[in-house]
Amino acid sequence: MEELRVPKRRVPVEIVQSGGAVRRVTVFLAENAHFHVGPETLGDLLNGGEEFIPAFDEEARVMTFLNRRSVALARVANEVEAQAGGAEDVTIPVEHQVEITLVDGSRLEGIVSYVRPGQGRLVEFLNERELFFRLLERDRTALVGRHHVARVALTSE
């Protein structure tokens, strides 16, 4: 049965739930992603098809299952969420310095970076179907739940 086991790596994540509750959890990411070259990222997990994500709650010391739609944002070390190999490696991304206001009034600042056919406008990127998008903060990467965003404003660099 050991040969059927999918190798996973434990990754610490700060989760901010709708309403502002902050939890420190560990998620389990695959060594190889299904849809791109390289390891699975937190973005892959959050944008996957499963409604509930298994995680180990570090404070309560129990396994928990997070409803991904209740996650307003998830922060992880930059190296964990590094771009997977592929088109991003050979194409210059579009980057925008932004301030994001969540529906609960909290604010985030960082850089939204994306690669789209024809590069596309920021509004087209914000209207994509995936539930989460990447925001490069000063020292971490945040995966922001699109339906928790009230406003995105461009800021000067």
VOZA-52461 format. One record per residue (C-alpha): residue number from 1; residue in three letters; x, y, z. Coordinates in Angstrom, 2 decimals, decimal comma. Layout:
% residues N
ATOM	nr	rest	x	y	z
ATOM	NUM	ALA	X	Y	Z
...
% end
This chain:
% residues 157
ATOM	nr	rest	x	y	z
ATOM	1	MET	0,00	0,00	0,00
ATOM	2	GLU	2,95	2,36	0,55
ATOM	3	GLU	3,43	2,62	-3,24
ATOM	4	LEU	-0,09	4,12	-3,51
ATOM	5	ARG	0,64	6,91	-1,03
ATOM	6	VAL	1,02	10,41	-2,53
ATOM	7	PRO	4,07	12,19	-1,06
ATOM	8	LYS	3,04	15,44	0,67
ATOM	9	ARG	4,95	18,21	2,36
ATOM	10	ARG	3,76	20,10	5,42
ATOM	11	VAL	3,48	23,88	4,89
ATOM	12	PRO	2,65	26,42	7,63
ATOM	13	VAL	-0,08	28,89	6,61
ATOM	14	GLU	-1,79	31,83	8,29
ATOM	15	ILE	-5,50	31,74	7,47
ATOM	16	VAL	-7,76	34,77	7,88
ATOM	17	GLN	-11,38	33,67	7,81
ATOM	18	SER	-14,38	35,78	6,89
ATOM	19	GLY	-15,06	37,90	9,96
ATOM	20	GLY	-11,34	38,31	10,69
ATOM	21	ALA	-10,50	35,23	12,77
ATOM	22	VAL	-6,84	34,28	12,28
ATOM	23	ARG	-5,72	30,66	12,47
ATOM	24	ARG	-2,26	29,16	12,09
ATOM	25	VAL	-2,54	25,86	10,30
ATOM	26	THR	-0,40	23,41	8,42
ATOM	27	VAL	-1,61	22,27	5,00
ATOM	28	PHE	-0,38	19,30	3,03
ATOM	29	LEU	0,86	19,97	-0,51
ATOM	30	ALA	1,83	17,35	-3,08
ATOM	31	GLU	5,42	17,08	-4,26
ATOM	32	ASN	4,17	17,17	-7,85
ATOM	33	ALA	1,31	19,35	-9,07
ATOM	34	HIS	-1,40	17,98	-11,35
ATOM	35	PHE	-1,63	20,90	-13,80
ATOM	36	HIS	1,91	22,30	-14,06
ATOM	37	VAL	5,54	21,36	-13,64
ATOM	38	GLY	6,84	21,47	-10,08
ATOM	39	PRO	5,38	21,08	-6,62
ATOM	40	GLU	1,78	21,89	-5,72
ATOM	41	THR	1,35	25,45	-4,42
ATOM	42	LEU	-1,10	26,82	-1,88
ATOM	43	GLY	-2,85	28,54	-4,79
ATOM	44	ASP	-3,32	25,16	-6,47
ATOM	45	LEU	-4,88	23,78	-3,31
ATOM	46	LEU	-7,18	26,76	-2,69
ATOM	47	ASN	-8,29	26,97	-6,33
ATOM	48	GLY	-8,84	23,21	-6,58
ATOM	49	GLY	-12,25	21,61	-6,81
ATOM	50	GLU	-12,62	20,48	-3,21
ATOM	51	GLU	-14,88	22,55	-0,93
ATOM	52	PHE	-13,10	21,47	2,24
ATOM	53	ILE	-9,33	21,55	2,69
ATOM	54	PRO	-7,68	19,34	5,32
ATOM	55	ALA	-5,36	21,24	7,65
ATOM	56	PHE	-3,74	20,73	11,03
ATOM	57	ASP	-4,74	23,53	13,43
ATOM	58	GLU	-1,50	24,41	15,26
ATOM	59	GLU	-3,17	26,09	18,25
ATOM	60	ALA	-5,88	23,50	18,91
ATOM	61	ARG	-3,53	20,65	17,88
ATOM	62	VAL	-6,28	18,89	15,90
ATOM	63	MET	-7,04	18,07	12,30
ATOM	64	THR	-9,55	20,48	10,85
ATOM	65	PHE	-11,29	20,91	7,52
ATOM	66	LEU	-11,56	24,45	6,19
ATOM	67	ASN	-14,34	25,50	3,87
ATOM	68	ARG	-12,29	27,28	1,23
ATOM	69	ARG	-15,07	29,84	0,58
ATOM	70	SER	-14,77	30,98	4,21
ATOM	71	VAL	-11,08	31,80	3,73
ATOM	72	ALA	-10,68	35,54	3,13
ATOM	73	LEU	-6,92	35,19	2,68
ATOM	74	ALA	-4,09	32,80	3,33
ATOM	75	ARG	-0,47	33,88	3,89
ATOM	76	VAL	2,51	31,70	3,19
ATOM	77	ALA	6,27	32,09	2,79
ATOM	78	ASN	7,22	33,44	-0,64
ATOM	79	GLU	9,25	30,37	-1,59
ATOM	80	VAL	6,24	28,07	-1,07
ATOM	81	GLU	4,09	29,99	-3,53
ATOM	82	ALA	6,82	30,62	-6,11
ATOM	83	GLN	5,52	30,49	-9,66
ATOM	84	ALA	5,36	27,00	-11,09
ATOM	85	GLY	7,40	26,33	-14,20
ATOM	86	GLY	5,73	27,13	-17,48
ATOM	87	ALA	4,67	30,20	-19,43
ATOM	88	GLU	5,55	32,52	-16,53
ATOM	89	ASP	9,22	31,57	-16,97
ATOM	90	VAL	9,40	32,88	-20,53
ATOM	91	THR	6,87	35,73	-20,46
ATOM	92	ILE	7,20	39,06	-18,69
ATOM	93	PRO	4,29	39,41	-16,26
ATOM	94	VAL	2,05	42,44	-15,86
ATOM	95	GLU	2,46	43,89	-12,37
ATOM	96	HIS	0,33	46,41	-10,50
ATOM	97	GLN	0,95	47,94	-7,07
ATOM	98	VAL	-2,45	47,81	-5,35
ATOM	99	GLU	-4,30	48,39	-2,11
ATOM	100	ILE	-7,04	45,85	-1,48
ATOM	101	THR	-9,92	46,51	0,90
ATOM	102	LEU	-11,71	43,39	2,10
ATOM	103	VAL	-15,43	43,36	2,87
ATOM	104	ASP	-14,62	43,43	6,60
ATOM	105	GLY	-12,75	46,74	6,09
ATOM	106	SER	-9,21	45,39	6,50
ATOM	107	ARG	-6,62	46,53	3,97
ATOM	108	LEU	-3,75	44,80	2,20
ATOM	109	GLU	-0,98	46,28	0,07
ATOM	110	GLY	1,22	44,58	-2,43
ATOM	111	ILE	1,81	43,67	-6,04
ATOM	112	VAL	-0,60	41,74	-8,23
ATOM	113	SER	1,41	39,94	-10,92
ATOM	114	TYR	-0,10	37,91	-13,75
ATOM	115	VAL	0,46	36,55	-17,23
ATOM	116	ARG	-2,52	36,49	-19,57
ATOM	117	PRO	-2,87	36,10	-23,32
ATOM	118	GLY	-2,45	39,60	-24,74
ATOM	119	GLN	-1,52	40,55	-21,14
ATOM	120	GLY	-5,03	41,90	-20,44
ATOM	121	ARG	-6,22	44,61	-18,13
ATOM	122	LEU	-6,30	44,38	-14,35
ATOM	123	VAL	-10,11	44,26	-14,33
ATOM	124	GLU	-10,02	41,18	-16,58
ATOM	125	PHE	-7,58	39,48	-14,20
ATOM	126	LEU	-9,76	40,35	-11,19
ATOM	127	ASN	-12,80	38,86	-12,93
ATOM	128	GLU	-11,22	35,45	-13,58
ATOM	129	ARG	-13,04	32,36	-12,33
ATOM	130	GLU	-10,47	31,10	-9,81
ATOM	131	LEU	-11,54	31,77	-6,23
ATOM	132	PHE	-8,11	33,08	-5,12
ATOM	133	PHE	-5,45	35,33	-6,60
ATOM	134	ARG	-1,87	35,98	-5,52
ATOM	135	LEU	-0,81	39,24	-3,83
ATOM	136	LEU	2,93	39,68	-3,28
ATOM	137	GLU	3,30	41,41	0,06
ATOM	138	ARG	6,55	42,73	1,47
ATOM	139	ASP	7,77	39,48	3,03
ATOM	140	ARG	5,04	36,92	2,30
ATOM	141	THR	2,59	35,90	-0,37
ATOM	142	ALA	-1,12	36,24	0,29
ATOM	143	LEU	-3,77	34,26	-1,57
ATOM	144	VAL	-6,82	36,54	-1,53
ATOM	145	GLY	-10,37	35,21	-1,85
ATOM	146	ARG	-11,99	37,16	-4,69
ATOM	147	HIS	-15,47	37,14	-3,10
ATOM	148	HIS	-14,00	38,72	0,08
ATOM	149	VAL	-12,66	41,73	-1,86
ATOM	150	ALA	-14,68	44,95	-1,68
ATOM	151	ARG	-12,26	47,22	-3,58
ATOM	152	VAL	-8,94	47,17	-5,42
ATOM	153	ALA	-7,18	50,50	-5,92
ATOM	154	LEU	-4,03	51,13	-7,94
ATOM	155	THR	-1,33	52,86	-5,91
ATOM	156	SER	1,87	54,59	-6,93
ATOM	157	GLU	4,99	52,48	-6,82
% end
